[in-house]
Amino acid sequence: MKFIIMSISLLFAVSMYADAKRGEAVYKANCAQCHSIHMTGGLGRDFNLVSYTRTKQQIMEYAEDPSSHYREFGYNANAMPTLPLTGDEIEDVADFISSLQPFKKWMAKKKSSK
């Protein structure tokens, strides 16, 4: 039983890594022209910052239709084009972006006011 659980866990971990690896390829082909991942600048927001402040679901929704979601992300205008990506590619790149920052803003415990 222990072997089965460990095997399933390993398969899950490998599939998560594979999605992020495929997402890195999607990033390099479609996103790197505007978004950096090393705080080196660019037209778009650095993906380390996106990873820290956004959930995977939010990233996917924005990538699918940026012109409909830019206001909820706090932008006054939309400069991001709608890219010709499949649903799987959008999910893979969202996995990659999410993997950049292990700590998330929403994970921080709120201090209680006393």
C-alpha positions in Angstrom: 0.0 0.0 0.0 2.8 2.4 0.9 4.4 1.6 -2.5 1.2 2.5 -4.3 0.8 5.8 -2.5 4.5 6.7 -3.1 4.1 5.8 -6.8 1.0 7.9 -7.3 2.7 10.8 -5.5 5.8 10.5 -7.7 3.6 10.4 -10.9 1.7 13.5 -9.7 5.0 15.4 -9.0 6.4 14.4 -12.4 3.3 15.5 -14.2 3.3 18.8 -12.3 7.0 19.4 -13.3 6.3 18.4 -16.9 3.5 21.0 -17.1 5.8 23.7 -15.8 8.5 22.6 -18.2 6.1 22.7 -21.1 4.9 26.1 -19.8 8.5 27.4 -19.8 8.7 26.5 -23.6 5.4 28.4 -24.1 6.7 31.3 -22.2 9.9 31.5 -24.2 8.0 31.3 -27.5 5.2 33.7 -26.7 5.7 35.7 -23.5 9.4 36.4 -23.1 9.3 39.3 -25.6 7.4 41.4 -23.1 7.6 39.6 -19.7 10.9 38.9 -17.9 11.3 36.3 -15.1 14.5 37.8 -13.7 13.4 41.4 -12.9 15.2 42.6 -16.0 12.4 44.7 -17.3 10.1 44.6 -20.3 6.8 46.0 -21.5 4.8 43.6 -19.3 5.0 42.9 -15.6 7.7 40.5 -14.4 6.3 37.0 -14.0 7.9 36.6 -10.5 5.6 39.4 -9.4 2.6 37.9 -11.2 3.3 34.6 -9.5 3.5 36.2 -6.1 0.2 38.1 -6.4 -2.0 36.0 -8.7 -3.5 32.5 -8.5 -3.1 30.0 -11.3 -6.8 30.5 -12.2 -6.4 34.3 -12.5 -3.3 33.9 -14.7 -5.2 31.5 -17.0 -8.3 33.8 -17.2 -6.1 36.8 -18.1 -4.1 34.9 -20.7 -7.3 33.6 -22.3 -8.9 37.0 -22.7 -6.7 39.9 -21.5 -9.1 42.6 -22.9 -11.9 41.4 -20.6 -9.8 41.0 -17.4 -7.3 43.9 -17.4 -9.4 46.1 -15.0 -9.8 43.4 -12.4 -6.0 43.1 -12.4 -5.8 46.9 -11.7 -4.7 48.1 -15.1 -6.1 51.2 -16.7 -5.6 49.9 -20.2 -4.8 46.6 -21.9 -1.5 46.3 -23.8 -1.5 42.5 -23.9 -2.6 40.9 -27.1 -4.8 37.8 -27.1 -2.3 35.1 -28.0 -3.2 32.1 -30.2 -2.6 29.5 -27.4 -4.5 26.3 -26.8 -6.2 25.7 -23.4 -3.4 23.2 -22.6 -0.7 25.8 -23.5 -2.4 28.4 -21.3 -2.6 26.0 -18.4 1.1 25.0 -18.9 2.3 28.5 -18.9 0.2 29.3 -15.9 1.8 26.3 -14.1 5.2 27.7 -15.1 4.4 31.2 -13.9 3.0 29.9 -10.6 6.1 27.8 -10.1 8.4 30.9 -10.1 7.4 32.0 -6.7 7.0 29.4 -4.0 5.6 32.0 -1.5 2.3 33.6 -2.4 0.8 36.9 -1.1 -2.4 35.2 -0.1 -0.5 32.6 1.9 0.7 35.2 4.4 -1.0 35.1 7.7 -2.9 38.2 8.5 -1.9 39.9 11.8 -4.7 40.1 14.2 -5.5 43.6 15.4 -5.4 43.9 19.2 
